[in-house]
């Protein structure tokens, strides 16, 4: 069954708000009628039906909502990736310094976590034009473009319901959106991929360092320093399905001050409809325009200061149902939803005389979105302080404090509303990570925890214990046990949707939030092995077992009457649980001086269940929304004489609960650089397949594109 986004969920077994494209508000009412008409309560507290809306009511696809626009802080960007992936030996790749696993620079090979690094040059050669598309290369990462402007991006399962259990950082700044059911508003997180230095990904929990919502992984996007982007650069990409343009200029003042300014624009065509051979869903096209600034400044004593800012304006094509308390009860509208926002971030770093370092990062983000019957505004303030303190040659303590405030205004009408309209959610946290090295045993031990208090679920503690044994440069074994939590979103705690049954207008169906929800909990056990059997081959294995509890379910609540109306409410509860397991393997092979291959394979399994008191019969089927197998193979080949030929295969297994068959995506790219400053590229995505659905959504088409860039 093909599914689509609307504003209500019938069960947890389909993505939040997923419904057949032909479904209307009346179908939602009929669902509740079938389950509750016979048990109407006569004395429950009344809930008043709103008066007729001033403008057409309810709306939005639950997978689109606010966005957290971010500018990033390069505070954590330690260690530089090479310009060209072919220049990295396997030893150099395994020793690229990563920061996402420990909040300090550490060789990838010495990280006791499932870490994967994508270099900026690899993203360019793979032909990807966005962060989320580039994440298809990560072992076990599921990326589904299931609506033109909406993606599922997750690892290790749970693509159903609220797909917001992965934390995304851009240059150290948290871009998690407490309102969006996606966790990240990918449409607005647009960065020119040639400005990316690398992307570091940890599959599995990272909450002990990064806090709430880092359940299934942490993605850290690190952009290039201003000193590495001097002069003028321009790039244009023209394709069947999207167009992109980027201009950047970098300058310097003396030896310690570097800046760059940039502008970026993109427009995307709509995906095809659900049915094979269907035409474009032309209401889904979109545009986004961004401009920004970055400055890197050297200070006395080796300290550095980085300033980043950006602003964006865009248009989001959507079609959705709005609801009314009187005839005609609902209406389907097509909308060019305007959205805009901006951000400002400041990062200060200072080395200490004892060999440690201090870091302070603060940011402010603002986003706005306006639909026919709903408008949202969100302000996010983040403050993070960290100290790295060497206690001895073999003992290092990393600790810090943080505060995050999310202030939201969610002003809706009859069918899509929030109570209260205005809210402020604060979160205060403290973290510490203690690392011991025992050289005589080739052993490294890590213990840490993050303790926080937030205004939704109260106090939360998220600990981790990790160990790594590396007897030589060719082998490293690691293990970990960690706890992480996901905080309920504003949709889950504050929503108040009303739907009238057109067949019986006295029946009103309510979709309400629950302010008493607990956090979803994960206890994860992981094992890993990195091995380099030869100078030209490296393998990275990771296996995991996840025990999840207090998962959010959708529950039928007791009906009640008020005047002539009968109300059938549905709400949220923590009555779900699951066990998930699997393994992932990554392969790197240098076949010759001109040819390099990277590959990944993942196997996943899941069992889900609900408490006997739960009425969410669809929740257990969510396990069939995650593909059992995910794999990819990427080839990077230098033809000589400044020519490059790159190819990739991406395989995603079927997703039975979404009605999505397995698919094999084939990407090809041919690049020519007659001089160091000029590059011409021709590519095709989905070369062997004219179109296919992803994650139960619309059909993604083949895309033929041409790119031209000037500058370095």
Beta strands, then each sheet from edge to edge (+ up, - down):
strand 1: 4-5
strand 2: 18-19
strand 3: 40-41
strand 4: 97-98
strand 5: 106-107
strand 6: 114-119
strand 7: 141-147
strand 8: 150-155
strand 9: 166-170
strand 10: 173-174
strand 11: 196-203
strand 12: 217-223
strand 13: 231-239
strand 14: 242-253
strand 15: 257-268
strand 16: 286-298
strand 17: 304-323
strand 18: 330-351
strand 19: 357-370
strand 20: 374-392
strand 21: 395-412
strand 22: 422-438
strand 23: 443-454
strand 24: 458-472
strand 25: 475-486
strand 26: 496-500
strand 27: 507-512
strand 28: 520-534
strand 29: 537-556
strand 30: 559-562
strand 31: 565-590
strand 32: 595-610
strand 33: 629-640
strand 34: 643-652
strand 35: 663-675
strand 36: 678-685
strand 37: 691-693
strand 38: 699-701
strand 39: 703-710
sheet 1: 1+ 2-
sheet 2: 3+ 30+ 31- 27- 26+
sheet 3: 3+ 30+ 31- 29+ 28- 25+ 24- 23+ 22- 21+ 20- 19+ 18- 17+ 16- 15+ 14- 13+ 39- 36+ 35- 34+ 33- 32+
sheet 4: 4+ 5-
sheet 5: 6+ 11- 12+ 9+ 10-
sheet 6: 7+ 8-
sheet 7: 37+ 38-
end
